[in-house]
Amino acid sequence: MKVVILTSSLHGTAAHHLPFLLKESGIKITMVIYSEGLVKNKKKWYLAKLNKIVQIGFLGALNGRQIRKWYTSNLKQYAQIENLQSICQRADIPFYKTSTINSEETIALFNRAQADIGISLGNGYISQKIFNIPKHGMLNIHHALLPQYQNAQSIIWSIYNEEKETGFTIHKINRYIDKGEIVLQEKMPILIRDTLADTVTYNYVNLLNQSALALVKLLMNFEMYFQKAYPQGNGKSYTTPSYWQFWKMNKIFDKLKNAVIIK
């Protein structure tokens, strides 16, 4: 199974998952492509940011910056994630940088990769001009259950909705974000820690570990899983919580702390 990986982070899901994939001789990584996310249309970019602030409020935007750390720098407490480029160099995997996800550079690299399947790990919207290039299209790993939590950050909205479990979904990529056919999905219990931040980070690392193993299993049994793929149906889309949603999230978390806390 020849695989091309597209990512927008050097220390994110791709860097975490790649060592798992390299352990299997039946999986050949033909290329890893890192999108630097350069802003080409600054006016459009600033308008999108402004619309987001209007939607969630200024305090919500500030909370968003805090929450991002739960999925990035805070991971060091529970996971050692090496730089993606360093992993590729050591494993002799072609590594390329492109300016943006949907650039002509990316299209050219995908054509050169000649992969059976593309894997998106930590990206925004991917154009049809790209996800249609690999023989079997592209897959995305969404670290939440679909279709219930489309476009949602992992774990926080499950807590907001007072649920006791979370999960991940590996799905086909189509023209709509997080709405492609589900290929593999697994549920996991939410393990409560001392704080909301630590609870999110701890469970997110668990999701990363389990989704990496599931991706390997899927790729090694590709035809079986692809034949069983099914449409999502109606779902709900989420974004960064507003100030009041974040306040409510913390209150609900306080209630959930009656469960056993892992030390």
RASUL-V674610 format. One record per pair of residues at least 12 apart in sequence whose C-alpha atoms are under 7 Angstrom apart, sorted by the first residue. I is the first residue (numbers start at 1). J is the second residue. Records with the same first field share a line. If there is no record, write none. Layout:
# RASUL-V674610
I: J, J
This chain:
# RASUL-V674610
1: 26, 27, 28, 116
2: 27, 28, 29, 30, 115, 116, 117
3: 28, 29, 30, 115, 116, 117, 118
4: 29, 30, 31, 32, 113, 115, 117, 118, 119
5: 31, 32, 33, 118, 119, 120
6: 32, 33, 34, 119, 120, 121
7: 33, 34, 35, 120, 121, 122, 123
8: 34, 35, 36, 37, 122, 123
9: 34, 122
10: 83, 84
11: 81, 82, 83, 84
12: 122
13: 121, 122
14: 121
15: 81, 82, 83, 84
16: 81
17: 212
20: 212
21: 216
26: 220
29: 93
30: 93, 94, 113, 115
31: 93, 94, 95, 113
32: 94, 95, 96
33: 95, 96, 97
34: 96, 97, 98
35: 97, 98, 99, 100, 101
36: 97, 98, 99, 100
37: 99, 100, 101
38: 99, 100
56: 241, 242
57: 242
59: 243
60: 241, 242, 243
64: 240
70: 197, 200, 201
71: 201
74: 201
75: 201
78: 202, 205
79: 205
101: 126
102: 126, 127
107: 130
110: 133
111: 133
114: 134
115: 134, 135
116: 134, 135, 136
117: 134, 135, 136, 137, 138
118: 134, 137, 138, 139
119: 138, 139, 140
120: 138, 139, 140
121: 140, 141
125: 177
128: 175
131: 173
138: 172, 173
139: 170, 171, 172, 173
140: 170, 171, 172, 173
141: 169, 170, 171
142: 168, 169, 170
143: 167, 168, 169, 207
144: 166, 167, 168, 169
145: 166, 167, 168, 169
146: 169
147: 232, 233, 234, 235, 236
148: 235, 236
149: 236, 237, 238
150: 178, 235, 236, 237, 238
151: 177, 178, 237, 238, 239
152: 237, 238, 239
154: 204
155: 200
156: 200
159: 249, 253
160: 249, 252
162: 252
164: 189, 190
165: 187, 188, 189, 190
166: 187, 188, 189, 190
167: 186, 187, 188, 207
168: 185, 186, 187, 207, 211
169: 182, 184, 185, 186
170: 182, 183, 184, 185
171: 183, 184
179: 232
180: 231
181: 229, 230, 231, 232
182: 229, 230, 231, 232
183: 225, 226, 228, 229, 230
190: 203
191: 203
192: 257, 259, 260, 261, 262
193: 261, 262
194: 261
196: 250, 253
